[in-house]
């Protein structure tokens, strides 16, 4: 990809937070600050513009100073619906995504995803840890939107299934300055036990 290509960041905060007891995960506090605020702080310096995907508490997210985009597909269809919403409104050639429950995401996330796309033929790059691909930490071309729309129109919902049909560039965990920064929060217990950074 061109070194001058502009990138929009998208924070995925549109889920139901089922494992978090049904609360809006992005608005949960961690050491006195909401998770989404911490992700914004980490992702914003890496991109040219920032969007937040949310389906509840839209005013609270809008108050953070970035455009809020809701899913265009009803029923809380998962992160792929959020990515679809982000691609639909993305005004740059590239979209970088990160989940709202990863408050310590790597400060070099986008740089390494960009490098992977320069060395591996693909329109999408995904981070990979020892546990496997981390599909919500990704960088993709905006022109993937028609293919995603077709996948969703056919009933597809799983992000892994959509990626599985594409050539995907991957970035190994060891390439990042802080590999542990991919830790995320899925339950109330995680709020208490997640290592601080």
N, C-alpha and C positions, 0 to 999 in steps of 0.2 A: 504494500500500500504506500501511497505517496507520503512523504514526511510532512507535507503541508495539509494533508487531509484533516478536516475538522471532525470532531467527535462530540456527540451528545451523550451524556450520562443518564442512566435510568435506574432509579432505586425502586426495587420491587417491594411494595408494602401493601399489596392488595388482597392478601389472604385472610382467611377466617381465624387463623391462630388457634386451630383446634387443640394442638398439643400444649398450647399456652393457656388453656382454659377458656378459649373463645374471645380473649381480649385482643385489642388492636396491637399487634406485636411491636410495630414501629414506634408507638407512643409509650412503651414501657420504660421506666427509668432504670438507669444503670449508673450508680455513683452520682446521682443527682441530675443526670442529663438523659434525655430520651434517646433510645437507640437510633432512630432515624437521624437525629442531629449529629450523632457521632459518625454515621455513615456519610452524611453530607460533607462533614469536615474532612473526611479521608478521600472521598471521590471527587469532589468539586475541583480541587487543584489539578486533577489529571485530565479534565475534559474542558471543552469550550462552552458548553451549555449543560443545564441539568434539569431533568424532569423527575417527578415523583409519581409513581403509580399507586393509587389508593382507591378504595371503594367504600370506606367509612371515614367519618370524622374529617371530611374534606376541608373544612375551615381550619382545623388545627394544622393540617399539612400545608395548606396554602399560606398560613401565617409564617412559615419558615422561609418564604421569599422565593420559592421556585414554582413553576407551573405544575399543577396537579392533573394527572390524566387518569380517568377511571377506565376499567375494562369496557370494551365495546361488546363483549360477549357476556351474557348474564350468567348468574349462578355461581359466582366465585370459581371460575374454571381453572384456576391455578396460575403459576408463573408464566406459562406460555400465553395466556390471555393478556397478562400485563405487558409482555414483550410485544405482542401484537398491537396493543394500544400505544406503546412507545414508538414503534416503527411507523405507525400511522401518522404520528405528529412530529416525528423527527425531521428536522430541517437541515441536517448535515449528512454527509455520505455514510457516516459510521455511527453505530449505537453501542455504547458500553453498558453492561448491566451488572448490578450487584444487589444482593438481598438486604433488606432492612435489618436483619438479625445478625449481621456480621460487623460489629462495631470496631473491629481492629483490622479491617481488610487492608491488604498490602498497599503501601503508598506507591509501589512500582507496578501495580496490577496492569494498568492500561499499557504502559511501556512494554511490558513483556508480551502481552497479547498482540500488540502491534508488531513486535519483532517476529513473533511466530507466523503472522500472516505474510511477512516479507520473505520468510524462508520456506513456508509450506503452502502449496497451492490450495487455497480455500477462500471462502467468503465469510468464514466464522472461525473464531478461536476461542477455546475453552480452557480454563485452568484445570489441572489434574493433581490430586493429592494421593497419598498412599491408599486412601479409601476409594479411589476411582475419580471419574470426572466430576467436577463441581459445576453443573450446567448453568447455574444462575450467575456465575462469574464469567462473563463472556464479552467478546467484541465481535460485532457482525455488521455486514453491509446493509444499508437501508433497502437495497433492491431485493433483499430476501422476502420482503413483505408479500408479494403475490404468491410465492410458494407457501408461506406460512398461512395465508388466508385459505388456500386450497386444502391444506392439511386440516385446518380447523373446520372448514366447511364439510369435510368428510368425516367429522366426528372425532378426530384426533385431539387429544388433550395432554398426553404425557410428553414433557419436554425431551426426555431421553429418546422417545420414538421419532420425534421430528429431527433431532440431531443425527439419529442413526441413519437417516436417509440422505445425509449431506456429507461431503468431505469436510472433516473438522480438523483444524490445526490445534494442537494441544501444547500446553506449557506445563512442564513438570514442577511440582512443589519446590524442589531444590533450587530452581532458578530464581525464586523470589527471595528478597532480602529477609523477609520474616515469614517463613512457611506456616508458622502457627497462627498467623493472622486470619486464616480461613475458618477458625472456630466460630460457630454460630449458636444461636439460642433457640431452643425448640420447646422448652418447658420452664415453669417457674423455678425449678431447681437450678437450671442453667444460669439464671440471673445471679444465683448465690455462689455458684462454683466456677463460673467461667474465669479463666486466668485474666487478670487485669494487665493492660499494656499502656 
